[in-house]
Amino acid sequence: MRIIALPLPKQRVFLHCYPSELLLKKVTVHDRILNRIYNTWDAWSKSKSFIKQKTVSFGNSVLHRVPHEESFLRSVSTAKKLNDKEFYSTIVIERPDSLEPSEILQELIRLQEMKQLHRKNFIANIIGLPLTIPFILIPIIPNVPGFYLCYRAYCNFRALMGTSQITRLLQSKDLKIQSNEKLELAYRSYLNGDHHKLNEAVGHQEFSDRYERAFKQECNSSKNH
């Protein structure tokens, strides 16, 4: 597994995980179900149905508001498919030179401590599901509140699993936190308004968008406090 780390405001750290080839080969029933859901969502986004279009629009807006910490925990939760030897031999954290390893470790500890929060939110969403039953009786209109609570319960459950993988990661006696000069140069270019080089350095076209949302979330959090 490859984890990319970048600085955020308020001495926070943005983390995002990309699976290794070994992990991608371990396809589970859960993965197949997710792929079917993604295909259905993609079909809805291309549908001419007003209701489906509005549902997709609402769903995407919800996705963009998901805290970056939760997104990372969900992405790292897939590491449960690896045994200890596979896990410790393939996981690496890449950082720019300007980000100290101690800051990354502190962020990992902070994420590990979110376990109780996600457990609490998971239970709350499950309890709220029966309240959406009346929406099922309304013809044509999908039970959006029910779908939303199911989705949030799933997200909290995955994030909860992610905290377990963070605990596992912190138990490593030889955690690889590597300095990446290319990532440092791309990060500086990003600060100057060039997002393309950051995507190029990481190797994923959506990475700078994820990082930008996380940056804005931390900035907005500072304003609110």
C-alpha positions in Angstrom: 0.0 0.0 0.0 1.2 3.5 -0.9 0.2 6.4 1.4 0.8 9.9 0.2 1.3 12.6 2.9 1.1 16.4 2.5 1.0 19.3 4.9 -2.3 21.0 5.8 -3.1 24.1 7.9 -3.1 24.0 11.7 -0.2 21.4 11.7 -2.5 18.8 10.2 -1.5 16.3 7.6 -3.4 15.1 4.6 -3.1 11.3 4.0 -4.5 9.2 1.2 -3.9 5.6 0.4 -3.5 3.8 -2.9 -3.7 0.0 -3.0 -0.7 -2.1 -4.1 -0.9 -4.6 -7.0 -1.0 -7.4 -4.4 -4.0 -5.8 -2.7 -5.8 -5.2 -6.0 -5.5 -8.9 -6.8 -7.3 -9.9 -3.6 -10.9 -9.4 -4.9 -13.6 -10.2 -2.3 -17.4 -10.4 -2.4 -17.5 -6.9 -0.8 -15.4 -5.6 -3.7 -17.8 -7.1 -6.3 -20.8 -5.6 -4.5 -19.0 -2.2 -4.5 -18.2 -2.4 -8.2 -21.9 -3.1 -8.9 -22.9 -0.1 -6.8 -20.4 2.1 -8.7 -21.7 0.9 -12.0 -25.3 1.6 -10.9 -24.3 5.1 -9.7 -22.5 5.7 -13.1 -25.7 4.6 -14.9 -27.8 6.9 -12.8 -25.5 9.9 -13.6 -26.1 9.3 -17.3 -29.8 8.7 -16.9 -32.3 11.3 -18.2 -34.5 10.7 -15.2 -34.9 14.0 -13.2 -35.1 12.1 -9.9 -32.0 10.0 -10.6 -30.1 13.1 -11.7 -31.1 15.0 -8.6 -30.2 12.0 -6.4 -26.7 11.8 -8.0 -26.2 15.5 -7.6 -27.1 15.3 -4.0 -24.9 12.3 -3.5 -21.9 13.9 -5.1 -22.3 17.0 -2.9 -22.4 14.8 0.2 -19.2 13.0 -1.0 -17.4 16.3 -1.3 -18.2 17.2 2.2 -16.9 14.0 3.8 -14.0 14.9 6.1 -10.6 14.0 4.7 -9.8 12.0 7.8 -12.7 9.7 7.1 -11.9 9.3 3.4 -8.4 8.1 4.4 -9.6 5.7 7.0 -12.0 4.2 4.5 -9.2 3.9 1.9 -6.8 2.2 4.3 -9.4 -0.2 5.7 -8.9 -2.5 2.7 -5.5 -3.5 4.2 -7.4 -6.0 6.3 -7.2 -8.3 3.3 -3.4 -8.6 3.7 -1.6 -10.8 6.3 1.1 -9.2 8.4 3.9 -10.2 6.1 2.1 -8.7 3.1 1.0 -5.7 5.0 4.4 -4.7 6.4 6.4 -5.5 3.3 4.2 -3.5 0.9 3.2 -0.4 2.9 5.2 2.8 2.4 4.4 6.4 3.3 5.8 9.1 0.9 6.3 12.7 2.0 7.8 15.9 0.7 11.0 17.0 2.3 9.3 19.9 4.1 7.0 17.5 6.0 8.6 15.8 9.1 8.0 12.1 9.8 7.1 13.1 13.4 4.1 15.2 12.0 2.9 12.2 10.1 3.1 9.9 13.1 1.2 12.4 15.2 -1.5 12.5 12.5 -1.8 8.7 12.5 -2.2 8.7 16.3 -4.9 11.3 16.0 -6.7 9.2 13.4 -6.4 6.1 15.6 -8.2 8.0 18.3 -11.2 8.6 16.1 -12.3 5.0 16.7 -15.0 6.0 19.3 -16.4 8.7 17.1 -17.0 6.4 14.1 -18.4 3.7 16.4 -20.9 6.2 17.9 -21.9 7.6 14.4 -22.3 4.1 13.0 -24.8 3.2 15.8 -26.7 6.5 15.4 -27.2 5.9 11.7 -28.4 2.3 12.3 -30.9 3.5 14.9 -32.2 6.2 12.5 -32.9 3.8 9.7 -36.3 2.7 10.9 -37.5 6.3 10.9 -37.2 6.4 7.1 -39.6 3.5 6.6 -42.6 5.8 5.8 -40.6 7.1 2.7 -40.8 3.6 1.2 -44.6 4.0 1.0 -44.2 7.0 -1.3 -44.4 5.7 -4.9 -41.8 6.7 -7.6 -39.7 8.8 -5.2 -36.7 6.7 -3.8 -36.1 6.5 -0.1 -33.3 9.1 -0.2 -33.1 9.5 3.7 -32.8 5.7 4.0 -30.2 5.5 1.4 -28.2 8.3 3.0 -28.3 6.7 6.5 -27.3 3.3 5.0 -24.4 5.0 3.2 -23.3 6.9 6.3 -23.5 3.8 8.4 -21.4 1.9 5.9 -18.8 4.8 5.7 -18.5 4.9 9.5 -18.1 1.1 9.7 -15.3 1.3 7.0 -13.7 4.2 8.9 -13.9 2.1 12.1 -12.1 -0.7 10.3 -9.6 1.8 9.1 -8.7 2.8 12.7 -7.8 -0.8 13.3 -5.4 -0.8 10.3 -3.8 2.4 11.7 -3.2 0.6 15.0 -1.7 -2.2 13.0 0.5 0.3 11.1 1.7 2.0 14.2 2.8 -1.4 15.7 5.4 -1.7 12.9 9.0 -1.5 14.1 10.2 -0.6 10.7 7.6 1.8 9.2 8.8 3.2 5.9 8.3 7.0 5.7 10.3 8.0 2.6 11.2 11.5 1.5 10.2 12.1 -2.2 12.0 15.0 -3.9 9.6 14.8 -6.9 6.6 15.2 -4.5 8.3 18.2 -2.8 8.7 20.0 -6.2 5.1 19.1 -7.2 3.8 20.4 -3.8 5.6 23.7 -4.3 4.2 24.0 -7.8 0.7 23.3 -6.4 1.1 26.2 -3.9 1.9 28.4 -7.0 -1.3 27.3 -8.7 -0.1 24.4 -10.8 -2.1 21.3 -9.8 -1.1 19.2 -12.8 2.4 18.4 -11.4 1.0 17.1 -8.1 -1.3 14.7 -10.0 1.7 13.7 -12.1 4.0 13.1 -9.1 1.4 10.9 -7.4 0.2 9.2 -10.6 -3.5 9.8 -10.1 -5.6 12.5 -11.8 -8.0 13.1 -8.9 -5.3 13.5 -6.2 -5.0 17.3 -6.3 -8.8 17.7 -6.1 -8.9 15.5 -3.0 -6.0 17.5 -1.5 -7.7 20.8 -2.3 -11.0 19.8 -0.6 -9.0 18.7 2.5 -7.1 22.1 2.5 -10.4 24.0 2.3 -12.0 21.9 5.1 -9.1 22.7 7.4 -9.2 26.4 6.5 -13.0 26.5 7.1 -12.5 24.7 10.4 -10.1 27.4 11.5 -12.6 30.2 10.6 -15.4 28.4 12.5 -13.3 28.3 15.6 
